[in-house]
Amino acid sequence: MSRIHSHHPAAVQLCTKKIAHALNQFSRQKIICVCIGTDRSTGDALGPLVGTMLQKQPLSGVHVFGTLDDPVHALNLESTMEHITQHHQHAIILAIDACLGTSKNVGTIQIGLGPIKPGAGVNKDLPEIGHLHITGIVNVSGFMEYFVLQNTRLSLVVRMAEIISASLLTAFQQQKQKQIL
């Protein structure tokens, strides 16, 4: 797993490089971004913010689930996964979600192969999702997690969403250029 702090001056470039490397592990061309979270909690809005930012760009071969207007969250995650399984077979599933961590890691973006377990930070038992994942550590875990997510700085969440979406867009464009060549 790679970790890049959102305050790093080259955060977009570093995240793009790590995402492109992760995408190269798969031969599939179709990409599904599942941006998990809700706009009803500042800390949990990272995924829907990324999804909304991605949806504003023309993305050939990329499908986005989870936006501010149509979030993917605990109540509809399983039905969203069923829809993806039925309609988007053989696609790379990229899961994007907020998470809680230690105080020294708040503001860190993590990129890794394999699934994530959404809701684990708030003790929800939800299914794992993703062939690869991007998580953003938005606040500190360990005590009153729902309250902590509600009181997360919006500026941090927006900055992280901008870095993640810009990195994804660049990595997707690089993938398309490689497919053309």
C-alpha positions in Angstrom: 0.0 0.0 0.0 1.2 3.5 -0.9 0.7 6.5 1.3 0.9 10.1 0.1 0.1 13.1 2.4 -2.4 15.6 0.9 0.0 18.5 1.9 2.9 17.1 -0.2 3.6 19.6 -3.0 3.6 16.8 -5.6 0.6 14.9 -4.1 -1.3 14.7 -7.5 1.8 13.5 -9.4 2.6 10.9 -6.7 -0.9 9.6 -6.5 -1.2 9.5 -10.3 1.9 7.4 -10.5 0.7 4.9 -7.8 -2.8 4.7 -9.4 -1.4 4.1 -12.9 0.9 1.4 -11.5 -2.1 -0.3 -9.7 -4.2 -0.1 -12.8 -1.4 -1.7 -14.8 -1.8 -4.9 -12.7 -5.0 -5.6 -14.6 -5.6 -6.4 -18.2 -9.2 -5.2 -18.1 -10.1 -2.0 -19.9 -13.4 -1.0 -18.3 -13.1 0.7 -14.9 -15.8 1.1 -12.3 -15.3 3.7 -9.6 -17.4 3.1 -6.5 -17.2 6.3 -4.4 -18.5 5.3 -1.0 -19.9 7.7 1.6 -22.6 10.2 2.3 -22.9 14.0 2.1 -24.8 13.9 5.5 -21.4 13.6 7.3 -18.5 15.9 6.4 -15.9 13.3 7.1 -17.8 10.6 5.1 -18.3 12.9 2.0 -14.9 12.1 0.5 -16.2 9.4 -1.8 -19.2 11.3 -3.1 -17.1 14.4 -3.6 -14.6 12.4 -5.7 -17.5 10.8 -7.7 -19.1 14.2 -8.4 -15.8 15.6 -9.6 -15.2 12.6 -11.8 -18.7 12.7 -13.3 -18.0 16.3 -14.5 -15.4 15.0 -16.9 -15.9 12.9 -20.0 -14.5 9.5 -19.1 -14.6 6.9 -21.9 -14.6 3.4 -20.4 -15.1 4.6 -16.8 -18.3 4.4 -14.9 -18.9 6.2 -11.6 -21.2 5.1 -8.8 -21.5 7.4 -5.8 -21.9 11.1 -6.1 -23.3 13.9 -3.8 -26.6 13.6 -5.6 -26.7 9.8 -5.7 -24.4 8.4 -3.0 -23.4 4.8 -2.4 -23.6 4.1 1.3 -24.4 1.4 3.9 -28.1 1.2 2.8 -27.5 0.6 -0.9 -23.9 -0.8 -1.2 -25.0 -4.4 -1.6 -27.6 -3.5 -4.3 -25.0 -1.3 -6.1 -22.6 -4.2 -6.1 -25.3 -6.5 -7.5 -25.9 -4.0 -10.3 -22.2 -3.8 -11.1 -21.9 -7.6 -11.1 -24.8 -7.9 -13.5 -24.1 -5.1 -15.9 -20.3 -4.5 -15.8 -18.7 -7.9 -15.8 -14.9 -8.1 -16.3 -14.4 -4.5 -15.1 -11.8 -3.2 -12.7 -13.6 -2.1 -9.5 -11.9 0.8 -7.8 -13.3 1.6 -4.4 -12.9 5.1 -2.9 -13.8 5.8 0.7 -12.9 7.9 3.7 -11.4 6.3 6.8 -10.2 7.1 10.2 -6.7 6.6 11.5 -4.0 7.9 13.8 -3.5 11.6 14.3 -0.2 11.6 12.5 -1.8 10.1 9.4 -4.8 12.4 9.1 -4.7 13.9 5.6 -3.0 10.8 4.1 -4.2 9.2 0.9 -3.7 5.4 0.7 -3.6 3.5 -2.6 -3.5 -0.3 -2.7 -4.4 -3.5 -4.4 -7.3 -5.5 -3.1 -10.7 -4.6 -1.5 -11.7 -2.4 1.3 -14.2 -3.0 4.0 -16.5 0.1 4.1 -17.9 1.1 7.5 -15.2 -0.8 9.5 -14.2 2.5 11.2 -17.8 2.9 12.6 -18.3 -0.8 13.4 -20.6 -1.6 10.4 -20.5 -5.0 8.9 -20.6 -4.3 5.1 -19.2 -6.4 2.3 -15.7 -5.9 0.9 -15.5 -4.2 -2.4 -12.8 -3.4 -5.0 -10.0 -4.9 -7.0 -8.0 -1.9 -5.8 -8.8 1.0 -3.5 -8.1 4.5 -2.5 -8.8 5.7 1.0 -8.4 9.1 2.6 -7.7 9.3 6.3 -10.0 12.2 7.2 -9.8 12.1 11.0 -8.8 10.2 14.2 -10.2 6.9 15.2 -10.7 5.4 18.6 -13.6 7.3 20.3 -17.1 8.3 19.2 -16.4 7.7 15.5 -19.8 9.1 14.2 -19.2 12.3 16.1 -15.6 12.6 14.8 -16.8 12.1 11.2 -19.5 14.8 11.7 -16.9 17.2 12.9 -14.2 16.7 10.3 -12.9 19.8 8.6 -14.5 20.2 5.2 -11.4 21.9 3.8 -9.4 18.7 4.4 -12.0 16.5 2.7 -12.3 18.8 -0.3 -8.5 19.0 -0.7 -8.2 15.3 -0.6 -11.1 14.8 -3.0 -9.5 17.3 -5.5 -6.1 15.4 -5.3 -7.8 12.0 -5.7 -10.0 13.0 -8.6 -7.2 14.9 -10.5 -4.9 11.9 -10.0 -7.6 9.5 -11.2 -8.4 11.6 -14.3 -4.7 11.7 -15.3 -4.2 8.0 -14.6 -7.2 7.2 -16.7 -6.0 9.4 -19.6 -2.6 7.6 -19.4 -4.3 4.2 -19.5 -6.3 5.3 -22.6 -3.2 6.5 -24.4 -1.4 3.2 -23.7 -4.4 1.3 -25.1 -4.3 3.4 -28.3 -0.6 2.7 -28.8 
